[in-house]
Amino acid sequence: MQFKNQVHLSADQAKAFYDAPEDGPFVMVNLLKFKPKAEYADGSDADMSGFDAYRRYRRKVRHLILKVGGTPGYAGPVTGLRLGEVDELWDMIALAEYPSLAAMKEMVESSDYREIARHRDAGLAGQLNIKTKGTLG
């Protein structure tokens, strides 16, 4: 099994994901890897950790998830691997439930999201987003 951490979707990935047939609520599993130091485009906060930059994003994105009818879920550090093998563990896992693909797309295309995404970009070295069927409840 191979995997590739990414920070942004390619145009083809976005089209395939959001153009898929609507199948109702889903939980997005986010496997997150942070940069050692935040990298803001304007050079600000150069002493901040990547985790702290992402934490800025996480505090604000929770409100946007709720605004589109979603539910922010569990988030916590990855502390070990019980089964399987990977070269390097992710730093954190975060879950978020969305009522639909359309709701998630509305959120990530909003001006409010674009405003806070700079913190995500500054902090993340890469991630995997895994869509799962169902809800957190």
C-alpha positions in Angstrom: 0.0 0.0 0.0 1.3 3.4 -0.9 0.1 6.7 0.3 0.8 10.4 -0.4 0.2 13.2 2.1 -1.2 16.3 0.4 -2.3 19.7 1.6 -4.5 20.6 -1.4 -6.8 18.7 -3.7 -5.8 18.7 -7.4 -8.6 19.9 -9.8 -9.2 16.2 -10.8 -9.5 15.1 -7.2 -11.9 17.9 -6.3 -14.1 17.1 -9.4 -14.2 13.4 -8.6 -15.0 13.9 -5.0 -17.7 16.6 -5.2 -19.2 15.2 -8.4 -19.8 11.8 -6.9 -23.4 10.7 -6.4 -24.8 12.3 -3.3 -25.2 9.6 -0.6 -26.0 11.6 2.5 -24.1 12.1 5.7 -20.5 11.2 6.0 -17.6 11.5 8.4 -14.3 12.8 7.2 -11.3 11.2 8.8 -8.3 13.5 8.7 -4.8 12.1 9.3 -2.6 15.2 9.8 1.1 15.7 9.6 2.4 19.1 10.8 5.4 21.2 9.8 8.0 21.7 12.5 7.6 25.5 12.2 4.6 27.4 10.7 5.2 28.8 7.3 3.0 31.8 6.6 3.3 33.3 3.1 3.9 36.7 4.6 6.7 35.4 6.9 4.7 36.2 10.1 4.8 34.0 13.2 8.1 32.3 12.2 8.6 31.0 15.7 5.2 29.3 15.9 4.9 25.5 15.5 3.0 24.0 12.6 0.7 22.5 15.2 -0.1 25.9 16.7 -0.9 27.4 13.3 -3.2 24.4 12.6 -4.8 24.9 16.0 -5.8 28.5 14.9 -7.5 27.0 11.9 -9.2 24.2 13.9 -10.7 26.7 16.4 -12.3 28.7 13.5 -13.3 25.9 11.2 -15.5 24.3 13.9 -17.9 27.2 13.5 -18.0 26.8 9.8 -18.7 23.1 10.1 -21.6 23.9 12.4 -22.8 26.6 10.0 -23.3 24.1 7.2 -25.1 21.6 9.5 -22.1 19.5 10.3 -20.6 18.2 13.6 -17.0 18.7 14.6 -15.8 15.5 16.1 -12.9 14.0 18.0 -9.4 15.3 17.5 -6.3 14.1 19.2 -2.7 13.2 18.8 -1.6 9.9 17.3 0.4 8.2 20.0 1.2 4.7 18.6 0.4 2.0 16.1 -1.0 -1.3 17.2 -1.2 -3.1 13.9 0.3 -2.7 10.5 3.4 -0.7 9.4 4.0 2.8 8.2 7.3 4.6 7.7 6.1 7.5 9.8 3.0 8.1 11.9 0.7 11.1 11.4 0.7 13.6 14.2 -3.1 13.9 14.8 -6.4 12.5 13.7 -9.5 14.7 13.5 -13.1 13.7 12.6 -15.8 15.9 11.2 -19.3 14.9 10.1 -21.0 16.6 7.2 -24.7 16.2 6.2 -23.8 16.0 2.5 -21.1 16.6 -0.1 -22.9 19.8 -1.1 -22.6 21.1 2.5 -18.8 20.4 2.7 -18.3 22.0 -0.8 -20.3 25.1 0.4 -18.0 25.4 3.4 -14.7 25.0 1.6 -15.7 27.5 -1.1 -16.9 30.2 1.3 -15.0 33.4 1.8 -14.9 32.7 5.6 -13.1 29.4 4.9 -10.7 31.0 2.5 -9.9 33.5 5.2 -8.9 30.9 7.7 -7.3 28.4 5.3 -4.0 30.3 5.6 -3.5 28.9 9.1 -4.1 25.4 7.7 -1.6 25.9 4.9 1.0 27.4 7.3 0.8 24.4 9.7 0.2 21.3 7.6 3.0 19.3 6.0 0.4 17.0 4.5 -2.7 14.9 5.3 -5.0 12.2 4.2 -8.7 12.8 4.1 -10.8 9.6 4.2 -14.5 9.8 3.6 -16.6 7.3 5.5 -20.4 6.6 5.2 -22.5 7.5 8.2 -22.5 9.8 11.2 -20.7 10.3 14.5 -23.8 9.5 16.5 
